[in-house]
Amino acid sequence: PIPSCALAVSDERPVSTQSTWDDTNNFKDTSGTRQNKADYESELRRIAELQEKLDVEREKQRNYDETERQEQQETLKQLQEQLDVERGKQQAYDDSLVTIKDLRSELSKERKNQEVYDQSVLTIKQLQDDLQLEQQKQIVFEESAREISSLNKQLESEKEKQKNCR
């Protein structure tokens, strides 16, 4: 049997950096010291802690990325809505320009029609004035003709009287 003091001495050998993996993928401490095993287990715990921290950070990043993506989508949606509103305004403006152009064209036609109408009214008034003048001339002519006829009858009668007197 190995004396207990010899075991104690063998457990305190200097830490060896010689370690390998055995055929079953289990860590094999080739130095055979407890310190190496403790260091290895400590390192595994540290790696596990770091892995946990990494997982937490990855989850935070995923959450941040998702939040960022949602915010960007919301911003994009708002911008799209604003763009749609602006396009609607632009379309209404364009439509109003077309309407204004159409109304100006119609107004121009109406002004021309009004000018023609006004000219027609003036022409009709002038023709009415001319007609009234002609009617007055006709009345004067007819009165003159009746008077002439009457005078002719008187003249004939006088001629007849003079003939009969002779």
LINLINBEL-V304475 format. One record per helix or strand. SS is the DSSP state (A for helix, B for strand). FROM is the first residue (numbers start at 1). TO is the last residue. If there is no record, write none. Layout:
ss=SS from=FROM to=TO
ss=SS from=FROM to=TO
//
This chain:
ss=A from=4 to=11
ss=B from=19 to=21
ss=B from=27 to=29
ss=A from=34 to=165
//
